Amino acid sequence: MFDSHAHLDDERFDGDREAVIERSRVAGMAGIINAGADMPSSRRSVELANSNDIIYAAVGIHPHDAKAVLAEDYDQLERWATMEKKVVAIGEIGLDYHYDFSPREIQREVFIRQLQLARQVNKPIIIHNRESHADMLDILENHARGLRGVFHCYSGSVEMLKQLLDMGLYISVGGPVTFANAKKLLEVVKHIPLNRLLIETDCPYLTPTPYRGKRNEPLYVEYVAEKIAGLLGLPTAALVDTTARNARELFRI
């Protein structure tokens, strides 16, 4: 199994982080992408990747923290992306109009600047999108053509999905696909080509059924795989192998 999006640096893992990682390793997980959300978490992602064989890092500024970005932060992101061998992506980056923790104009500016950075360092992007579909598509159309990347924890429509696939992007599905109210997502999943599909946990968040309400961890990506495999009429092992291969191809691992 390959968890394409995790936050193992989160404080909720402070008490047993190494045990969680060891459980993943013993279970034979193929890899975990630990995504940065601001400068401190990006630094922690690099450190985790460098000290654990199954972990790879993404570095970037989440839209929540866009308002705090400094000019020198982009230089540091570039250094990590070019000098650290286990930094495999720029992310997570994007737009979040649900909470609006940063002004929307600033979110857009920081997102575009990081798309430019990804192009400069030739790394894929990990995209966060919440209630910002129109602006997201506009920015991707005008600033991300030709970039490799993944839409993490996809929550959009089938129509939007088709546009993203046309741009060459991968689509990642997480714990919400197991939720009882996931009717829309279940329909969307049926339209994702197998060669563009990734699975994730976004741990410690979005814990899948049957552990919903508890802290998520990388091993629980198994429940995402089982749900999608059942939906598509595939053996779970085949779905796991395909999504792991897709992750390796996207992140060049």
C-alpha positions in Angstrom: 0.0 0.0 0.0 1.1 3.5 -0.7 -0.3 6.4 1.3 0.0 9.4 -1.0 -0.8 12.0 1.6 -0.1 12.0 5.3 0.8 14.5 8.1 2.8 12.3 10.4 4.6 15.4 11.8 1.3 16.5 13.3 1.3 17.0 17.1 -1.3 14.2 17.5 1.5 11.8 16.7 3.9 13.2 19.2 3.3 10.5 21.7 3.8 7.5 19.4 5.1 8.7 16.0 7.8 6.0 15.7 5.4 3.3 16.7 3.0 4.4 14.0 5.7 4.5 11.4 7.1 1.1 12.5 3.6 -0.4 12.2 3.5 0.8 8.6 6.9 -0.6 7.9 6.2 -4.0 9.4 3.0 -4.2 7.4 5.1 -3.7 4.2 3.8 -0.4 3.1 5.4 0.7 -0.1 5.6 4.4 0.8 4.1 7.4 2.5 4.2 11.0 1.3 4.3 13.4 4.2 3.0 16.7 3.0 4.1 20.1 4.4 1.5 22.8 5.2 3.8 25.7 6.3 7.5 26.2 6.7 7.9 24.4 10.1 5.9 21.4 8.9 7.7 21.3 5.6 11.0 21.2 7.6 9.6 18.4 9.7 8.6 16.5 6.6 12.1 16.6 5.2 13.5 15.4 8.6 11.0 12.5 8.7 11.8 11.5 5.2 15.5 11.6 5.8 15.2 9.4 8.9 12.7 6.8 7.6 13.1 4.7 4.5 9.4 4.5 3.6 8.6 8.2 4.0 9.0 10.8 1.3 8.5 14.6 1.7 6.5 17.3 0.0 7.2 20.9 0.9 4.8 23.8 0.5 2.5 26.4 2.0 -1.2 25.5 2.6 -3.7 28.2 1.8 -4.5 28.6 5.4 -1.0 29.9 6.0 -0.7 32.0 2.8 -1.0 35.3 4.7 2.2 34.5 6.6 4.5 33.7 3.7 7.8 35.6 3.4 9.8 36.2 0.3 12.6 34.1 1.7 10.3 31.2 2.2 10.2 30.5 -1.5 14.0 30.4 -1.6 14.0 27.8 1.2 11.3 25.7 -0.5 13.5 25.8 -3.7 16.5 24.6 -1.7 14.7 21.7 -0.2 13.2 20.7 -3.5 16.6 20.8 -5.3 19.0 19.7 -2.6 17.0 17.1 -0.6 16.8 13.8 -2.5 13.6 12.6 -0.7 11.6 15.8 -1.4 9.4 14.6 -4.2 6.7 17.3 -4.6 5.6 20.8 -3.8 2.6 20.6 -1.6 0.2 20.8 -0.2 -0.8 24.0 -2.0 -4.0 25.4 -3.3 -7.1 27.3 -2.2 -9.5 27.0 0.7 -12.6 29.2 0.6 -14.4 27.3 3.4 -12.4 28.8 6.3 -10.8 31.8 4.6 -8.0 31.8 7.2 -6.0 33.8 4.6 -7.6 36.4 2.3 -8.6 34.9 -1.0 -6.4 37.2 -3.1 -3.4 36.2 -1.0 -4.3 32.6 -1.4 -4.3 32.9 -5.1 -1.0 34.8 -5.3 0.8 32.2 -3.1 -0.7 29.3 -5.0 0.4 30.7 -8.3 3.9 31.5 -7.0 4.3 27.9 -5.8 3.1 26.6 -9.2 5.8 28.6 -10.7 8.3 27.1 -8.2 7.1 23.6 -9.1 7.8 24.2 -12.7 11.2 25.7 -11.9 12.3 22.7 -9.8 10.5 20.1 -12.0 8.5 18.6 -9.2 4.8 17.5 -9.1 2.3 19.4 -7.2 -0.1 18.3 -4.4 -3.3 20.3 -4.6 -5.7 21.3 -1.8 -9.1 22.6 -3.0 -12.1 23.4 -0.8 -15.1 25.3 -2.0 -12.9 27.1 -4.6 -13.6 25.1 -7.7 -14.0 28.0 -10.2 -10.9 29.9 -9.2 -9.0 26.6 -8.9 -9.8 25.6 -12.4 -9.0 29.1 -13.7 -5.6 29.1 -12.1 -4.7 25.6 -13.1 -5.7 26.3 -16.7 -3.6 29.5 -16.8 -0.6 28.5 -14.7 -0.3 24.7 -14.3 -0.5 23.3 -17.9 2.2 20.8 -18.3 2.8 20.3 -14.6 2.5 16.9 -13.1 0.4 16.6 -9.9 -2.4 15.2 -7.9 -5.7 16.6 -6.6 -5.6 15.4 -3.0 -8.8 14.2 -1.2 -11.0 14.9 -4.3 -14.4 16.4 -3.5 -15.5 17.9 -6.8 -17.9 16.8 -9.5 -17.6 14.4 -12.4 -17.6 17.4 -14.7 -14.6 19.0 -12.8 -12.9 15.6 -12.8 -12.9 15.5 -16.5 -11.2 18.9 -16.8 -8.5 17.8 -14.3 -7.9 14.6 -16.2 -7.6 16.6 -19.4 -4.8 18.5 -17.7 -3.0 15.3 -17.0 -3.5 15.4 -13.2 -3.9 12.4 -10.9 -6.8 12.1 -8.5 -6.4 10.9 -4.9 -9.3 9.5 -2.8 -9.2 9.2 1.0 -11.3 8.2 4.0 -14.5 10.1 3.0 -15.1 7.4 0.4 -16.0 5.1 3.3 -18.5 7.5 4.9 -22.2 6.8 4.9 -22.9 10.1 3.1 -20.4 9.5 0.3 -22.9 9.0 -2.5 -21.6 11.7 -4.7 -18.0 10.6 -4.2 -18.8 7.0 -4.9 -20.2 8.0 -8.3 -17.2 10.2 -9.0 -14.8 7.3 -8.2 -16.3 5.3 -11.0 -15.1 7.9 -13.5 -11.5 8.0 -12.4 -9.2 6.0 -14.8 -7.3 3.4 -12.9 -4.0 4.8 -14.2 -4.7 8.2 -12.6 -5.9 7.0 -9.2 -4.1 7.4 -5.9 -5.2 6.6 -2.4 -4.5 8.4 0.8 -5.3 8.9 4.5 -4.6 12.6 5.1 -3.8 11.3 8.6 -4.4 12.3 11.4 -7.6 13.6 9.7 -10.5 12.0 7.8 -10.3 8.6 9.4 -12.1 6.0 7.4 -14.9 3.7 8.7 -14.6 1.6 10.9 -12.3 4.0 12.9 -14.1 7.2 12.1 -13.8 9.6 15.1 -10.4 8.3 16.1 -7.0 9.4 14.9 -6.1 8.3 11.4 -2.8 6.7 10.5 -1.2 5.4 7.2 -2.2 1.8 7.7 -5.8 2.7 7.5 -5.4 3.4 3.8 -6.3 -0.3 3.5 -10.0 0.6 4.2 -9.9 3.2 1.4 -8.5 0.6 -1.0 -11.1 -2.0 0.0 -14.0 0.4 -0.5 -12.8 1.5 -3.9 -11.9 -2.0 -5.0 -15.4 -3.2 -4.1 -17.0 -0.3 -5.9 -15.0 -1.1 -9.1 -15.4 -4.9 -8.8 -11.6 -5.4 -8.4 -9.6 -7.5 -6.0 -8.2 -5.2 -3.3 -4.7 -6.5 -4.0 -5.0 -5.3 -7.6 -6.2 -1.9 -6.6 -3.4 -1.6 -4.0 -0.8 -2.6 -6.6 -2.1 -0.2 -9.2 -2.3 2.8 -6.9 1.2 2.2 -5.5 2.6 2.0 -9.1 0.8 5.3 -9.9 2.3 7.0 -6.9 5.8 5.8 -7.8 5.3 7.1 -11.4 3.9 10.5 -10.3 6.5 11.1 -7.6 9.4 9.4 -9.5 10.2 7.1 -6.7 
